[in-house]
Amino acid sequence: QVQLVESGGGLVQAGGSLRLACAVSGRTFSWYAMGWFRQAPGKERECVAAISTSGGSTWYADSVKGRFTISRDNAKNTVYLQINSLKPEDTAAYYCAAASIGSYSDYLPGPAEYDYWGQGTQVTVSS
């Protein structure tokens, strides 16, 4: 079983920054592609960023390109999401997710391929 625990959310003013972290335990972290999703009240969950097992491939939603950066530290079993230039529309619960790939690759999974999810961390951006 894989456990994911997010941290780093909070209340921040527009234009500010946050760094979210997701600590993963239970299996070989380096075999999992990782993604960050968010869900705002009344809206569907959306993937905002993803990173391959190699770390060599990343993907971002158009709405966050240039402001969000996903990274991973395999030695620490942790994936990060650096969020800059926050906007009120970034307000949401942010979740990390893991997709079992089983090898070192540049493959990026689709949103439906994630197997494990964290409990989420709330990000609230005030205007």
C-alpha positions as CSV (number, residue, x, y, z in Angstrom):
1,Q,0.0,0.0,0.0
2,V,1.2,3.5,-0.8
3,Q,0.5,6.5,1.5
4,L,0.6,10.1,0.3
5,V,0.6,13.0,2.7
6,E,0.4,16.6,1.4
7,S,1.6,19.7,3.3
8,G,2.3,23.3,2.6
9,G,-1.1,24.7,1.9
10,G,-2.4,27.9,3.5
11,L,-3.9,31.3,3.2
12,V,-1.9,33.7,1.0
13,Q,-2.5,37.0,-0.7
14,A,-2.7,37.2,-4.5
15,G,0.7,37.4,-6.0
16,G,2.3,35.3,-3.3
17,S,3.9,31.9,-3.4
18,L,3.6,28.5,-1.7
19,R,5.5,25.3,-2.0
20,L,3.4,22.2,-1.6
21,A,5.0,18.9,-0.6
22,C,3.8,15.3,-0.8
23,A,5.6,12.7,1.1
24,V,5.2,9.2,-0.2
25,S,5.7,5.9,1.7
26,G,5.0,2.3,1.3
27,R,6.6,1.4,-2.0
28,T,9.4,2.3,-4.3
29,F,8.8,6.0,-4.9
30,S,11.0,6.2,-8.0
31,W,8.6,3.8,-9.8
32,Y,5.7,6.1,-9.5
33,A,4.9,9.0,-11.8
34,M,3.4,11.8,-9.7
35,G,0.7,14.3,-10.3
36,W,-0.8,17.3,-8.6
37,F,-4.6,17.9,-8.9
38,R,-6.9,20.5,-7.5
39,Q,-10.6,20.8,-6.9
40,A,-12.4,24.0,-6.2
41,P,-15.9,24.1,-4.7
42,G,-18.5,23.3,-7.3
43,K,-15.9,22.3,-9.9
44,E,-14.4,19.1,-11.2
45,R,-11.0,17.9,-10.1
46,E,-8.4,18.8,-12.6
47,C,-4.8,17.8,-13.1
48,V,-2.5,20.8,-12.9
49,A,1.0,19.2,-13.1
50,A,2.6,15.8,-13.6
51,I,6.2,14.4,-13.5
52,S,7.6,11.2,-14.9
53,T,9.5,8.6,-12.9
54,S,12.7,9.9,-14.4
55,G,11.9,13.5,-13.7
56,G,12.8,14.2,-17.3
57,S,9.2,14.9,-18.4
58,T,6.7,17.3,-16.9
59,W,3.3,18.5,-17.9
60,Y,1.3,21.5,-16.9
61,A,-2.2,22.7,-17.4
62,D,-2.4,25.8,-19.5
63,S,-3.9,27.8,-16.6
64,V,-0.7,27.3,-14.5
65,K,2.1,27.2,-17.1
66,G,4.8,29.6,-16.1
67,R,3.6,29.9,-12.5
68,F,3.7,26.3,-11.2
69,T,6.7,24.0,-11.1
70,I,6.6,20.3,-10.2
71,S,9.7,18.5,-9.0
72,R,10.6,15.3,-7.2
73,D,13.3,14.2,-4.9
74,N,13.6,10.5,-5.0
75,A,16.0,10.4,-2.1
76,K,13.4,12.0,0.1
77,N,10.4,10.2,-1.5
78,T,8.8,13.6,-2.0
79,V,7.2,15.5,-4.8
80,Y,6.9,19.3,-4.7
81,L,4.7,21.9,-6.3
82,Q,6.1,25.4,-6.3
83,I,3.3,27.9,-6.9
84,N,4.2,31.4,-7.7
85,S,2.1,34.5,-8.7
86,L,-1.0,33.0,-7.0
87,K,-4.4,34.1,-8.2
88,P,-7.7,33.9,-6.4
89,E,-8.8,31.4,-9.0
90,D,-6.0,29.1,-7.7
91,T,-8.1,28.6,-4.5
92,A,-8.8,24.9,-4.2
93,A,-7.9,21.7,-2.3
94,Y,-4.7,20.4,-3.8
95,Y,-4.1,16.7,-4.0
96,C,-1.1,14.7,-5.0
97,A,-1.4,11.3,-6.7
98,A,0.8,8.4,-7.7
99,A,0.6,6.3,-10.8
100,S,2.5,3.0,-10.8
101,I,4.9,2.9,-13.8
102,G,7.3,0.3,-12.5
103,S,10.3,1.6,-14.3
104,Y,12.5,4.6,-15.0
105,S,10.9,6.4,-17.9
106,D,9.7,9.7,-19.3
107,Y,6.1,8.4,-19.6
108,L,3.5,10.8,-18.2
109,P,0.2,9.1,-17.2
110,G,-3.2,10.4,-18.1
111,P,-5.5,11.6,-15.3
112,A,-7.3,8.3,-15.1
113,E,-4.1,6.3,-14.5
114,Y,-3.4,7.4,-11.0
115,D,-3.7,4.7,-8.4
116,Y,-3.1,6.4,-5.1
117,W,-4.2,9.7,-3.6
118,G,-3.4,11.9,-0.7
119,Q,-6.0,13.6,1.6
120,G,-5.3,17.1,0.2
121,T,-4.1,20.4,1.4
122,Q,-6.1,23.6,1.1
123,V,-4.8,26.6,-0.7
124,T,-6.8,29.8,-0.3
125,V,-5.8,33.0,-2.2
126,S,-7.2,36.3,-1.1
127,S,-7.5,39.2,-3.5
